Amino acid sequence: LSVSFFDQFMSTTYLGVPLTLLALTFPIILYPTATARWLNNRLLTLQSAFINRFTRQLLLPLNAGGHKWATILTSLMLFLISMNMLGLLPYTFTPTAQLSLNLGLAVPLWLATVIIGMRNQPNQALGHLLPEGTPNLLIPMLIIIETISLFIRPLALGVRLTANLTAGHLLIQLISTAAFVLLPLMPTVALLTTTVLLLLTLLEIAVAMIQAYVFVLLLTLYLQENI
């Protein structure tokens, strides 16, 4: 039975039920719930400190009008980090490696920023399509180019996250397969390969967190242009 390296990205099912839904709801169990006590436990205190620090950092480039988005952007960040990190565990499925899910997150949020810009400041929102001082001959071409670049933004958000996670998972599977095959033949080389695998796993943990931050940060920058 030949197994493709890309089979790990297939949406698995159990008794006809897609396990993607289970993977999407599982991170909710991992987060502790807030209590009415004056002093919380260490885990809840650490979680609150991380959320407060991240929210403060995220809202730095935004004016007061963009602070309304703090809840949804912070929730999206926690969701993406949880999905990316859980996907690195053995025998798990990574929903954020699916382009359909990433586009489902990117397109509505990007469209919301565009609609807000068109509603609140239509002249400035349309003015982004044509830089000031453009020669008359280049105006039609620049409008087309800027319009295309505007609509490519959500596609770039989804593809960036999908490509980084997919490449990382494929590299981990390739190197782990090589280490397993080389173990009975050349143990020394297999040991070196395993060391590379451990270093790559640490790198993928960093990539999982960085890509979630980049996804939300770019949405914040798109929001800032339209408020």
Order of alpha helices (4+ residues) and beta strands (2+ residues): beta-beta-alpha-alpha-alpha-alpha-alpha-alpha-alpha-alpha
